Amino acid sequence: MKIIKLKSSDIKIQINKIRRRQEKDLNVIEKKVDNILREVRLRGDKSLFELSRKFDNFELTKKNIRIDQAQINNSSMLLSSDIKSSIKKSIKRVKNYQKKKLPKSHRYKDEFGNILGWNVNPINRIGIYVPGGTASYPSSLIMTATLAKVAGSKELVVSTPPGTQGINPAILFTADQLGIKEVLQVGGAQAIAALAYGTDSVKSVDKVVGPGNIFVATAKKQVFGKVDIDMIAGPSEVLIIADTNANPEYVAADLIAQAEHDVQASAICLTTSVKLAKSISTQIKKQSSSLKRRDIINASIKQNGTIFVLKNLDDCINFTNAFAPEHLEIFVKQSSQVENKILNAGSIFVGENSGEAFGDYIAGPSHVLPTAGSATFSSPLSALDFVKYSSYTKISKLGVKSLGQDVILLAKEEGLDGHANSIALRLEKDKKND
C-alpha cells in the first residue's frame, strides 16, 4: 500500500487527485442508459425481456419476472438457523434505530389565530434495487426496505438481477421477514426503467432506492423527476484516522474490508506515525493473501489505497472535512478531540471496537451513505427519506385583517394583480360583515 508523507499545504491537492481519479467519462454510459430507458419506456415488457436476454443471458417472461410467493416462503428452508437469526436481529436493530428518527405531523396557532403546521405521510410505493453480480447483498435490502416499512410505505417491490442459481435465498428470506410480496428478477438500468415508467408486468413506483453499478446509478440519475431517488452513489470508500495507539491489525482489516467491495473502492488511512503506516501496510499484505476476494482487494489497494502520514491530528481533521468520506473510523486515544471537530462524513465509527462492518450489517443506521464527497451536503438514507410533508395553513378572520394588506403590497410589487385581488376581495367582505 502506498505511503505518502503529506504537508498541510498539499492536502487539497491530494484530495483533488483522489476525486479526479474517481470521476468517469460518463458520455458513453449515459448514451447507453438513455437508449435502455427509452426502449423500456416505449416498448415496455418486450424491451425488458430482450434486454434481460442480452445483458443477463436470462429468458425473462411474464410468468417468471415475479418470484412466486411459495418460493419466497420456502427460502427459509434453504438457510441455516444461524443466518436467519442474524437477519432477524439486523432487521430489529435497524427498525429500532429508525423509529427514533420519524417526524410527526404538527399544528400550532400563531398570534392572529391562524392554524399552521405540517402533515407527514409516507411515500406509498417504493422500488428497491438490490445488486447482484460479483456478490449478492441481502444487507442492502435490510438497509433500505426496513426504513420504508418503519416510515409506513404500503407497497414495496424489490428488483434484483437473475442468476444461474436463482435469487439468493437470503434476499428472499429478508423480503419475507419484511412482508414484501413483490420480488422481480430484473437487473441493471432496465430494472430502474421498469420501476420508474412501469410496463404491463411492472407497476411504476414513486421512489427508487438502493445501490448498484455505474449503469444503475446513471439510470437513477436519468429517471429522477419522474420518480424520486435516494442518491447517486459512487464507489464505496473508508477513511481511517489512526494515532500511535491504534492497532495496525484492525486498521488493515478495515481497509481490506472496504477494498473487497470492488476495484474502484477507496481505502485511505491518515496517521501521524510512519512506523504505524509501515505496520499497516505489512498487515494488509499478510491478511489479504488468504481471503477469497484477494484479487479484487489487491487491485483496489494498488489503484486507490493510500496511507497518508500527516504532521498532526489537526491536519488529519482538515483532510477529513475536506474529503467528506462515506465511512470514517476514528482510532485515536483521545477520540473526543477528533470526533467533535468532524463536520463532513457519512457515517462515523469511534474506537477500535467499531469496525465499519458493524455499520454494514447490524449496528442500526443504514449503510446507504453519501459518497464521493457528497457528505458535505447530504445525509445517510433513513426513514426520513420515505416520508413527505404537506404544509398546512388555516387563516382566521383576524389573520385576514392582520396579514392581508401585506400580501396585497407584496403581490403588487411583483406585478401579480390577480394575487392581490384574491386577498382584497376577502378584506372587503370582512369590512362589510363588520
PAZA-23329 format. One record per residue (C-alpha): x, y, z; residue number from 1. Coordinates in nm, 3 decimals. Layout:
residues N
@X->X&Y->Y&Z->Z&nr->NUM
...
END
This chain:
residues 434
@X->0.000&Y->0.000&Z->0.000&nr->1
@X->0.134&Y->0.343&Z->-0.089&nr->2
@X->0.265&Y->0.552&Z->0.200&nr->3
@X->0.282&Y->0.927&Z->0.131&nr->4
@X->0.412&Y->1.195&Z->0.366&nr->5
@X->0.178&Y->1.488&Z->0.322&nr->6
@X->0.230&Y->1.856&Z->0.405&nr->7
@X->-0.060&Y->2.070&Z->0.522&nr->8
@X->-0.034&Y->2.279&Z->0.208&nr->9
@X->-0.075&Y->1.972&Z->-0.013&nr->10
@X->-0.392&Y->1.828&Z->0.146&nr->11
@X->-0.634&Y->1.981&Z->-0.103&nr->12
@X->-0.410&Y->1.884&Z->-0.395&nr->13
@X->-0.415&Y->1.519&Z->-0.288&nr->14
@X->-0.790&Y->1.519&Z->-0.230&nr->15
@X->-0.847&Y->1.665&Z->-0.575&nr->16
@X->-0.630&Y->1.389&Z->-0.723&nr->17
@X->-0.837&Y->1.123&Z->-0.548&nr->18
@X->-1.167&Y->1.275&Z->-0.657&nr->19
@X->-1.049&Y->1.315&Z->-1.017&nr->20
@X->-0.944&Y->0.951&Z->-1.019&nr->21
@X->-1.296&Y->0.855&Z->-0.908&nr->22
@X->-1.458&Y->1.057&Z->-1.184&nr->23
@X->-1.556&Y->0.877&Z->-1.500&nr->24
@X->-1.629&Y->0.989&Z->-1.852&nr->25
@X->-1.999&Y->0.916&Z->-1.849&nr->26
@X->-2.078&Y->1.022&Z->-2.205&nr->27
@X->-2.074&Y->0.669&Z->-2.347&nr->28
@X->-2.252&Y->0.519&Z->-2.045&nr->29
@X->-2.519&Y->0.792&Z->-2.043&nr->30
@X->-2.596&Y->0.730&Z->-2.410&nr->31
@X->-2.632&Y->0.357&Z->-2.349&nr->32
@X->-2.852&Y->0.416&Z->-2.047&nr->33
@X->-3.063&Y->0.671&Z->-2.238&nr->34
@X->-3.128&Y->0.409&Z->-2.504&nr->35
@X->-3.226&Y->0.149&Z->-2.245&nr->36
@X->-3.461&Y->0.389&Z->-2.065&nr->37
@X->-3.622&Y->0.498&Z->-2.391&nr->38
@X->-3.671&Y->0.140&Z->-2.511&nr->39
@X->-3.836&Y->0.028&Z->-2.188&nr->40
@X->-4.049&Y->0.341&Z->-2.170&nr->41
@X->-4.176&Y->0.297&Z->-2.527&nr->42
@X->-4.185&Y->-0.081&Z->-2.566&nr->43
@X->-4.241&Y->-0.199&Z->-2.211&nr->44
@X->-4.221&Y->-0.571&Z->-2.143&nr->45
@X->-4.096&Y->-0.660&Z->-2.488&nr->46
@X->-3.789&Y->-0.442&Z->-2.445&nr->47
@X->-3.741&Y->-0.553&Z->-2.085&nr->48
@X->-3.733&Y->-0.919&Z->-2.186&nr->49
@X->-3.493&Y->-0.852&Z->-2.476&nr->50
@X->-3.255&Y->-0.659&Z->-2.252&nr->51
@X->-3.258&Y->-0.933&Z->-1.989&nr->52
@X->-3.161&Y->-1.184&Z->-2.257&nr->53
@X->-2.887&Y->-0.953&Z->-2.387&nr->54
@X->-2.726&Y->-0.844&Z->-2.059&nr->55
@X->-2.807&Y->-1.126&Z->-1.816&nr->56
@X->-2.843&Y->-1.419&Z->-2.056&nr->57
@X->-3.177&Y->-1.488&Z->-1.893&nr->58
@X->-3.509&Y->-1.569&Z->-2.059&nr->59
@X->-3.741&Y->-1.334&Z->-1.878&nr->60
@X->-4.117&Y->-1.377&Z->-1.932&nr->61
@X->-4.440&Y->-1.251&Z->-1.780&nr->62
@X->-4.462&Y->-1.578&Z->-1.589&nr->63
@X->-4.117&Y->-1.572&Z->-1.429&nr->64
@X->-4.049&Y->-1.198&Z->-1.390&nr->65
@X->-4.202&Y->-1.220&Z->-1.042&nr->66
@X->-4.070&Y->-1.469&Z->-0.789&nr->67
@X->-4.377&Y->-1.666&Z->-0.677&nr->68
@X->-4.483&Y->-1.643&Z->-0.315&nr->69
@X->-4.418&Y->-2.011&Z->-0.247&nr->70
@X->-4.052&Y->-1.967&Z->-0.339&nr->71
@X->-4.025&Y->-1.666&Z->-0.111&nr->72
@X->-4.189&Y->-1.857&Z->0.174&nr->73
@X->-3.971&Y->-2.165&Z->0.117&nr->74
@X->-3.646&Y->-1.965&Z->0.123&nr->75
@X->-3.635&Y->-2.027&Z->0.497&nr->76
@X->-3.567&Y->-2.396&Z->0.433&nr->77
@X->-3.250&Y->-2.316&Z->0.237&nr->78
@X->-3.080&Y->-2.118&Z->0.513&nr->79
@X->-2.919&Y->-2.216&Z->0.840&nr->80
@X->-3.089&Y->-2.116&Z->1.164&nr->81
@X->-2.786&Y->-1.901&Z->1.247&nr->82
@X->-2.806&Y->-1.681&Z->0.937&nr->83
@X->-3.184&Y->-1.649&Z->0.977&nr->84
@X->-3.130&Y->-1.535&Z->1.334&nr->85
@X->-2.871&Y->-1.279&Z->1.224&nr->86
@X->-3.103&Y->-1.138&Z->0.956&nr->87
@X->-3.386&Y->-1.105&Z->1.208&nr->88
@X->-3.156&Y->-0.936&Z->1.458&nr->89
@X->-3.032&Y->-0.691&Z->1.195&nr->90
@X->-3.388&Y->-0.601&Z->1.091&nr->91
@X->-3.489&Y->-0.548&Z->1.455&nr->92
@X->-3.193&Y->-0.323&Z->1.530&nr->93
@X->-3.242&Y->-0.116&Z->1.214&nr->94
@X->-3.613&Y->-0.077&Z->1.296&nr->95
@X->-3.538&Y->0.038&Z->1.649&nr->96
@X->-3.285&Y->0.296&Z->1.528&nr->97
@X->-3.507&Y->0.433&Z->1.251&nr->98
@X->-3.820&Y->0.463&Z->1.467&nr->99
@X->-3.638&Y->0.721&Z->1.675&nr->100
@X->-3.589&Y->0.941&Z->1.368&nr->101
@X->-3.951&Y->0.954&Z->1.250&nr->102
@X->-4.112&Y->1.301&Z->1.247&nr->103
@X->-4.474&Y->1.366&Z->1.339&nr->104
@X->-4.748&Y->1.586&Z->1.199&nr->105
@X->-4.780&Y->1.912&Z->1.390&nr->106
@X->-5.019&Y->2.207&Z->1.438&nr->107
@X->-4.977&Y->2.536&Z->1.619&nr->108
@X->-5.171&Y->2.863&Z->1.647&nr->109
@X->-4.997&Y->3.195&Z->1.587&nr->110
@X->-5.074&Y->3.532&Z->1.746&nr->111
@X->-5.355&Y->3.601&Z->1.496&nr->112
@X->-5.533&Y->3.273&Z->1.550&nr->113
@X->-5.408&Y->3.121&Z->1.223&nr->114
@X->-5.351&Y->2.747&Z->1.244&nr->115
@X->-5.024&Y->2.643&Z->1.080&nr->116
@X->-4.823&Y->2.326&Z->1.066&nr->117
@X->-4.749&Y->2.025&Z->0.852&nr->118
@X->-4.877&Y->1.677&Z->0.773&nr->119
@X->-4.635&Y->1.387&Z->0.749&nr->120
@X->-4.730&Y->1.096&Z->0.523&nr->121
@X->-4.532&Y->0.800&Z->0.387&nr->122
@X->-4.436&Y->0.773&Z->0.023&nr->123
@X->-4.666&Y->0.496&Z->-0.095&nr->124
@X->-4.483&Y->0.273&Z->-0.344&nr->125
@X->-4.109&Y->0.213&Z->-0.319&nr->126
@X->-3.886&Y->0.032&Z->-0.568&nr->127
@X->-3.578&Y->-0.122&Z->-0.407&nr->128
@X->-3.281&Y->-0.226&Z->-0.619&nr->129
@X->-3.064&Y->-0.499&Z->-0.466&nr->130
@X->-2.735&Y->-0.555&Z->-0.650&nr->131
@X->-2.612&Y->-0.888&Z->-0.782&nr->132
@X->-2.301&Y->-0.961&Z->-0.985&nr->133
@X->-1.976&Y->-1.037&Z->-0.802&nr->134
@X->-2.164&Y->-1.050&Z->-0.471&nr->135
@X->-2.524&Y->-1.061&Z->-0.353&nr->136
@X->-2.641&Y->-0.828&Z->-0.080&nr->137
@X->-2.934&Y->-0.916&Z->0.148&nr->138
@X->-2.794&Y->-0.644&Z->0.376&nr->139
@X->-2.883&Y->-0.385&Z->0.111&nr->140
@X->-3.245&Y->-0.496&Z->0.133&nr->141
@X->-3.240&Y->-0.471&Z->0.512&nr->142
@X->-3.086&Y->-0.123&Z->0.500&nr->143
@X->-3.347&Y->0.013&Z->0.258&nr->144
@X->-3.674&Y->-0.179&Z->0.292&nr->145
@X->-3.673&Y->-0.171&Z->0.673&nr->146
@X->-3.659&Y->0.208&Z->0.662&nr->147
@X->-3.954&Y->0.225&Z->0.424&nr->148
@X->-4.155&Y->-0.011&Z->0.643&nr->149
@X->-4.083&Y->0.200&Z->0.951&nr->150
@X->-4.194&Y->0.511&Z->0.762&nr->151
@X->-4.522&Y->0.341&Z->0.672&nr->152
@X->-4.479&Y->0.289&Z->0.297&nr->153
@X->-4.754&Y->0.048&Z->0.192&nr->154
@X->-4.613&Y->-0.108&Z->-0.127&nr->155
@X->-4.256&Y->-0.230&Z->-0.162&nr->156
@X->-4.120&Y->-0.401&Z->-0.472&nr->157
@X->-3.770&Y->-0.547&Z->-0.492&nr->158
@X->-3.575&Y->-0.585&Z->-0.815&nr->159
@X->-3.255&Y->-0.786&Z->-0.826&nr->160
@X->-3.056&Y->-0.940&Z->-1.115&nr->161
@X->-3.135&Y->-1.300&Z->-1.210&nr->162
@X->-2.865&Y->-1.560&Z->-1.150&nr->163
@X->-2.785&Y->-1.905&Z->-1.283&nr->164
@X->-2.852&Y->-2.045&Z->-0.935&nr->165
@X->-3.165&Y->-1.837&Z->-0.886&nr->166
@X->-3.213&Y->-1.549&Z->-0.644&nr->167
@X->-3.010&Y->-1.565&Z->-0.325&nr->168
@X->-3.242&Y->-1.728&Z->-0.067&nr->169
@X->-3.112&Y->-1.483&Z->0.196&nr->170
@X->-3.262&Y->-1.198&Z->-0.010&nr->171
@X->-3.593&Y->-1.384&Z->-0.039&nr->172
@X->-3.595&Y->-1.464&Z->0.333&nr->173
@X->-3.529&Y->-1.099&Z->0.417&nr->174
@X->-3.814&Y->-0.995&Z->0.187&nr->175
@X->-4.040&Y->-1.246&Z->0.360&nr->176
@X->-3.945&Y->-1.115&Z->0.704&nr->177
@X->-4.032&Y->-0.763&Z->0.591&nr->178
@X->-4.363&Y->-0.867&Z->0.440&nr->179
@X->-4.258&Y->-0.789&Z->0.083&nr->180
@X->-4.468&Y->-0.974&Z->-0.173&nr->181
@X->-4.318&Y->-0.842&Z->-0.497&nr->182
@X->-3.968&Y->-0.959&Z->-0.591&nr->183
@X->-3.864&Y->-0.912&Z->-0.954&nr->184
@X->-3.568&Y->-1.089&Z->-1.110&nr->185
@X->-3.462&Y->-0.796&Z->-1.325&nr->186
@X->-3.126&Y->-0.620&Z->-1.308&nr->187
@X->-2.937&Y->-0.324&Z->-1.450&nr->188
@X->-3.061&Y->0.001&Z->-1.596&nr->189
@X->-3.361&Y->-0.182&Z->-1.744&nr->190
@X->-3.482&Y->-0.260&Z->-1.391&nr->191
@X->-3.467&Y->0.109&Z->-1.298&nr->192
@X->-3.656&Y->0.195&Z->-1.619&nr->193
@X->-3.929&Y->-0.059&Z->-1.541&nr->194
@X->-3.968&Y->0.069&Z->-1.184&nr->195
@X->-3.980&Y->0.431&Z->-1.295&nr->196
@X->-4.201&Y->0.409&Z->-1.604&nr->197
@X->-4.387&Y->0.084&Z->-1.548&nr->198
@X->-4.464&Y->-0.191&Z->-1.800&nr->199
@X->-4.750&Y->-0.439&Z->-1.838&nr->200
@X->-4.577&Y->-0.662&Z->-1.584&nr->201
@X->-4.433&Y->-0.397&Z->-1.352&nr->202
@X->-4.634&Y->-0.127&Z->-1.178&nr->203
@X->-4.441&Y->0.200&Z->-1.157&nr->204
@X->-4.320&Y->0.328&Z->-0.821&nr->205
@X->-4.294&Y->0.667&Z->-0.650&nr->206
@X->-3.932&Y->0.633&Z->-0.540&nr->207
@X->-3.633&Y->0.416&Z->-0.633&nr->208
@X->-3.365&Y->0.337&Z->-0.375&nr->209
@X->-3.070&Y->0.105&Z->-0.341&nr->210
@X->-2.710&Y->0.080&Z->-0.462&nr->211
@X->-2.593&Y->-0.056&Z->-0.796&nr->212
@X->-2.320&Y->-0.036&Z->-1.059&nr->213
@X->-2.247&Y->0.266&Z->-1.277&nr->214
@X->-2.531&Y->0.179&Z->-1.517&nr->215
@X->-2.781&Y->0.155&Z->-1.233&nr->216
@X->-2.656&Y->0.480&Z->-1.076&nr->217
@X->-2.676&Y->0.660&Z->-1.412&nr->218
@X->-3.025&Y->0.527&Z->-1.476&nr->219
@X->-3.140&Y->0.654&Z->-1.135&nr->220
@X->-2.996&Y->0.993&Z->-1.218&nr->221
@X->-3.182&Y->0.999&Z->-1.551&nr->222
@X->-3.523&Y->0.900&Z->-1.411&nr->223
@X->-3.510&Y->1.150&Z->-1.125&nr->224
@X->-3.805&Y->1.383&Z->-1.168&nr->225
@X->-4.029&Y->1.107&Z->-1.295&nr->226
@X->-3.970&Y->0.940&Z->-0.960&nr->227
@X->-3.770&Y->1.033&Z->-0.654&nr->228
@X->-3.440&Y->0.856&Z->-0.580&nr->229
@X->-3.229&Y->0.817&Z->-0.270&nr->230
@X->-2.892&Y->0.933&Z->-0.404&nr->231
@X->-2.642&Y->0.880&Z->-0.685&nr->232
@X->-2.386&Y->0.660&Z->-0.516&nr->233
@X->-2.030&Y->0.621&Z->-0.639&nr->234
@X->-1.763&Y->0.367&Z->-0.540&nr->235
@X->-1.751&Y->0.287&Z->-0.169&nr->236
@X->-1.482&Y->0.444&Z->0.049&nr->237
@X->-1.342&Y->0.442&Z->0.400&nr->238
@X->-1.110&Y->0.688&Z->0.570&nr->239
@X->-0.942&Y->0.589&Z->0.897&nr->240
@X->-0.771&Y->0.833&Z->1.134&nr->241
@X->-0.521&Y->0.637&Z->1.344&nr->242
@X->-0.273&Y->0.761&Z->1.604&nr->243
@X->0.022&Y->0.572&Z->1.752&nr->244
@X->-0.208&Y->0.383&Z->1.987&nr->245
@X->-0.408&Y->0.226&Z->1.704&nr->246
@X->-0.389&Y->-0.148&Z->1.641&nr->247
@X->-0.238&Y->-0.194&Z->1.291&nr->248
@X->-0.415&Y->-0.530&Z->1.252&nr->249
@X->-0.755&Y->-0.369&Z->1.299&nr->250
@X->-0.676&Y->-0.075&Z->1.074&nr->251
@X->-0.551&Y->-0.306&Z->0.798&nr->252
@X->-0.852&Y->-0.536&Z->0.835&nr->253
@X->-1.095&Y->-0.248&Z->0.798&nr->254
@X->-0.913&Y->-0.106&Z->0.495&nr->255
@X->-0.928&Y->-0.454&Z->0.337&nr->256
@X->-1.299&Y->-0.485&Z->0.420&nr->257
@X->-1.369&Y->-0.174&Z->0.216&nr->258
@X->-1.134&Y->-0.267&Z->-0.067&nr->259
@X->-1.306&Y->-0.602&Z->-0.124&nr->260
@X->-1.625&Y->-0.433&Z->-0.247&nr->261
@X->-1.475&Y->-0.371&Z->-0.591&nr->262
@X->-1.162&Y->-0.245&Z->-0.762&nr->263
@X->-1.298&Y->0.112&Z->-0.761&nr->264
@X->-1.336&Y->0.125&Z->-0.382&nr->265
@X->-1.109&Y->0.363&Z->-0.191&nr->266
@X->-0.934&Y->0.264&Z->0.132&nr->267
@X->-0.745&Y->0.553&Z->0.292&nr->268
@X->-0.567&Y->0.591&Z->0.624&nr->269
@X->-0.446&Y->0.911&Z->0.788&nr->270
@X->-0.184&Y->0.887&Z->1.061&nr->271
@X->0.094&Y->1.086&Z->1.223&nr->272
@X->0.321&Y->0.782&Z->1.255&nr->273
@X->0.547&Y->0.644&Z->0.982&nr->274
@X->0.603&Y->0.334&Z->1.197&nr->275
@X->0.231&Y->0.266&Z->1.217&nr->276
@X->0.191&Y->0.326&Z->0.843&nr->277
@X->0.453&Y->0.059&Z->0.767&nr->278
@X->0.293&Y->-0.187&Z->1.010&nr->279
@X->-0.048&Y->-0.135&Z->0.847&nr->280
@X->0.098&Y->-0.192&Z->0.501&nr->281
@X->0.260&Y->-0.517&Z->0.618&nr->282
@X->-0.064&Y->-0.633&Z->0.775&nr->283
@X->-0.259&Y->-0.567&Z->0.455&nr->284
@X->-0.031&Y->-0.798&Z->0.259&nr->285
@X->-0.048&Y->-1.064&Z->0.529&nr->286
@X->-0.425&Y->-1.060&Z->0.581&nr->287
@X->-0.536&Y->-1.024&Z->0.221&nr->288
@X->-0.333&Y->-1.321&Z->0.099&nr->289
@X->-0.576&Y->-1.573&Z->0.249&nr->290
@X->-0.904&Y->-1.404&Z->0.151&nr->291
@X->-1.135&Y->-1.523&Z->-0.129&nr->292
@X->-1.159&Y->-1.182&Z->-0.296&nr->293
@X->-0.787&Y->-1.109&Z->-0.271&nr->294
@X->-0.758&Y->-1.027&Z->-0.642&nr->295
@X->-1.020&Y->-0.753&Z->-0.606&nr->296
@X->-0.863&Y->-0.636&Z->-0.278&nr->297
@X->-0.514&Y->-0.616&Z->-0.424&nr->298
@X->-0.633&Y->-0.432&Z->-0.735&nr->299
@X->-0.833&Y->-0.186&Z->-0.524&nr->300
@X->-0.546&Y->-0.123&Z->-0.282&nr->301
@X->-0.297&Y->-0.078&Z->-0.565&nr->302
@X->-0.524&Y->0.158&Z->-0.756&nr->303
@X->-0.693&Y->0.355&Z->-0.479&nr->304
@X->-0.538&Y->0.266&Z->-0.143&nr->305
@X->-0.310&Y->0.513&Z->0.035&nr->306
@X->-0.172&Y->0.578&Z->0.382&nr->307
@X->-0.104&Y->0.948&Z->0.431&nr->308
@X->0.138&Y->1.047&Z->0.704&nr->309
@X->0.050&Y->1.395&Z->0.829&nr->310
@X->0.213&Y->1.635&Z->1.073&nr->311
@X->-0.057&Y->1.627&Z->1.343&nr->312
@X->-0.420&Y->1.538&Z->1.420&nr->313
@X->-0.539&Y->1.884&Z->1.315&nr->314
@X->-0.415&Y->1.809&Z->0.963&nr->315
@X->-0.598&Y->1.474&Z->0.976&nr->316
@X->-0.918&Y->1.654&Z->1.075&nr->317
@X->-0.875&Y->1.914&Z->0.799&nr->318
@X->-0.816&Y->1.639&Z->0.543&nr->319
@X->-1.126&Y->1.453&Z->0.663&nr->320
@X->-1.359&Y->1.754&Z->0.649&nr->321
@X->-1.236&Y->1.843&Z->0.301&nr->322
@X->-1.262&Y->1.483&Z->0.180&nr->323
@X->-1.607&Y->1.417&Z->0.338&nr->324
@X->-1.572&Y->1.036&Z->0.342&nr->325
@X->-1.856&Y->0.790&Z->0.313&nr->326
@X->-1.725&Y->0.596&Z->0.615&nr->327
@X->-1.498&Y->0.748&Z->0.880&nr->328
@X->-1.325&Y->0.546&Z->1.151&nr->329
@X->-1.152&Y->0.723&Z->1.439&nr->330
@X->-0.891&Y->0.509&Z->1.612&nr->331
@X->-0.742&Y->0.776&Z->1.835&nr->332
@X->-0.679&Y->0.755&Z->2.212&nr->333
@X->-0.842&Y->1.092&Z->2.283&nr->334
@X->-1.120&Y->1.038&Z->2.030&nr->335
@X->-1.336&Y->1.327&Z->2.151&nr->336
@X->-1.065&Y->1.570&Z->2.036&nr->337
@X->-1.127&Y->1.445&Z->1.684&nr->338
@X->-1.493&Y->1.341&Z->1.662&nr->339
@X->-1.623&Y->1.676&Z->1.790&nr->340
@X->-1.445&Y->1.855&Z->1.505&nr->341
@X->-1.577&Y->1.635&Z->1.223&nr->342
@X->-1.822&Y->1.828&Z->1.006&nr->343
@X->-1.843&Y->1.614&Z->0.694&nr->344
@X->-1.878&Y->1.235&Z->0.699&nr->345
@X->-2.150&Y->0.990&Z->0.602&nr->346
@X->-2.112&Y->0.754&Z->0.897&nr->347
@X->-1.869&Y->0.783&Z->1.188&nr->348
@X->-1.724&Y->0.488&Z->1.380&nr->349
@X->-1.535&Y->0.566&Z->1.701&nr->350
@X->-1.292&Y->0.339&Z->1.884&nr->351
@X->-1.104&Y->0.027&Z->1.781&nr->352
@X->-1.404&Y->-0.199&Z->1.851&nr->353
@X->-1.615&Y->-0.010&Z->1.597&nr->354
@X->-1.524&Y->-0.183&Z->1.275&nr->355
@X->-1.714&Y->-0.035&Z->0.981&nr->356
@X->-1.859&Y->-0.379&Z->0.904&nr->357
@X->-2.086&Y->-0.337&Z->1.207&nr->358
@X->-2.246&Y->-0.048&Z->1.020&nr->359
@X->-2.280&Y->-0.257&Z->0.706&nr->360
@X->-2.486&Y->-0.521&Z->0.877&nr->361
@X->-2.624&Y->-0.471&Z->1.224&nr->362
@X->-2.539&Y->-0.154&Z->1.419&nr->363
@X->-2.866&Y->0.024&Z->1.331&nr->364
@X->-2.804&Y->0.316&Z->1.091&nr->365
@X->-2.848&Y->0.242&Z->0.720&nr->366
@X->-2.536&Y->0.158&Z->0.524&nr->367
@X->-2.667&Y->0.355&Z->0.224&nr->368
@X->-2.444&Y->0.661&Z->0.255&nr->369
@X->-2.330&Y->0.967&Z->0.059&nr->370
@X->-2.012&Y->0.902&Z->-0.142&nr->371
@X->-1.759&Y->1.098&Z->-0.350&nr->372
@X->-1.759&Y->1.396&Z->-0.114&nr->373
@X->-2.136&Y->1.441&Z->-0.116&nr->374
@X->-2.138&Y->1.412&Z->0.265&nr->375
@X->-2.069&Y->1.785&Z->0.256&nr->376
@X->-2.435&Y->1.837&Z->0.167&nr->377
@X->-2.626&Y->1.510&Z->0.209&nr->378
@X->-2.704&Y->1.251&Z->0.475&nr->379
@X->-2.731&Y->0.874&Z->0.518&nr->380
@X->-3.052&Y->0.713&Z->0.398&nr->381
@X->-3.307&Y->0.699&Z->0.679&nr->382
@X->-3.679&Y->0.665&Z->0.749&nr->383
@X->-3.697&Y->1.040&Z->0.684&nr->384
@X->-3.637&Y->0.970&Z->0.314&nr->385
@X->-3.957&Y->0.768&Z->0.288&nr->386
@X->-4.193&Y->1.035&Z->0.417&nr->387
@X->-4.314&Y->1.359&Z->0.264&nr->388
@X->-4.452&Y->1.676&Z->0.415&nr->389
@X->-4.760&Y->1.876&Z->0.324&nr->390
@X->-4.765&Y->2.222&Z->0.476&nr->391
@X->-5.092&Y->2.317&Z->0.649&nr->392
@X->-5.250&Y->2.663&Z->0.664&nr->393
@X->-5.585&Y->2.774&Z->0.805&nr->394
@X->-5.621&Y->3.153&Z->0.812&nr->395
@X->-5.852&Y->3.307&Z->1.071&nr->396
@X->-6.065&Y->3.621&Z->1.031&nr->397
@X->-5.809&Y->3.811&Z->1.237&nr->398
@X->-5.540&Y->3.666&Z->1.012&nr->399
@X->-5.708&Y->3.813&Z->0.703&nr->400
@X->-5.720&Y->4.155&Z->0.870&nr->401
@X->-5.367&Y->4.140&Z->1.009&nr->402
@X->-5.184&Y->3.991&Z->0.712&nr->403
@X->-5.400&Y->4.063&Z->0.408&nr->404
@X->-5.267&Y->4.410&Z->0.330&nr->405
@X->-4.909&Y->4.280&Z->0.341&nr->406
@X->-4.998&Y->4.015&Z->0.084&nr->407
@X->-5.154&Y->4.280&Z->-0.141&nr->408
@X->-4.846&Y->4.502&Z->-0.119&nr->409
@X->-4.605&Y->4.216&Z->-0.193&nr->410
@X->-4.818&Y->4.087&Z->-0.482&nr->411
@X->-4.841&Y->4.431&Z->-0.644&nr->412
@X->-4.464&Y->4.472&Z->-0.604&nr->413
@X->-4.426&Y->4.159&Z->-0.816&nr->414
@X->-4.687&Y->4.275&Z->-1.068&nr->415
@X->-4.932&Y->3.997&Z->-0.977&nr->416
@X->-5.262&Y->4.184&Z->-0.954&nr->417
@X->-5.460&Y->3.860&Z->-0.951&nr->418
@X->-5.288&Y->3.755&Z->-0.631&nr->419
@X->-5.357&Y->4.095&Z->-0.477&nr->420
@X->-5.721&Y->4.089&Z->-0.586&nr->421
@X->-5.781&Y->3.744&Z->-0.434&nr->422
@X->-5.696&Y->3.882&Z->-0.091&nr->423
@X->-5.854&Y->4.226&Z->-0.143&nr->424
@X->-6.189&Y->4.055&Z->-0.200&nr->425
@X->-6.162&Y->3.884&Z->0.137&nr->426
@X->-6.072&Y->4.211&Z->0.310&nr->427
@X->-6.368&Y->4.388&Z->0.151&nr->428
@X->-6.607&Y->4.109&Z->0.252&nr->429
@X->-6.471&Y->4.121&Z->0.603&nr->430
@X->-6.532&Y->4.501&Z->0.619&nr->431
@X->-6.892&Y->4.460&Z->0.500&nr->432
@X->-6.956&Y->4.195&Z->0.763&nr->433
@X->-6.823&Y->4.430&Z->1.028&nr->434
END
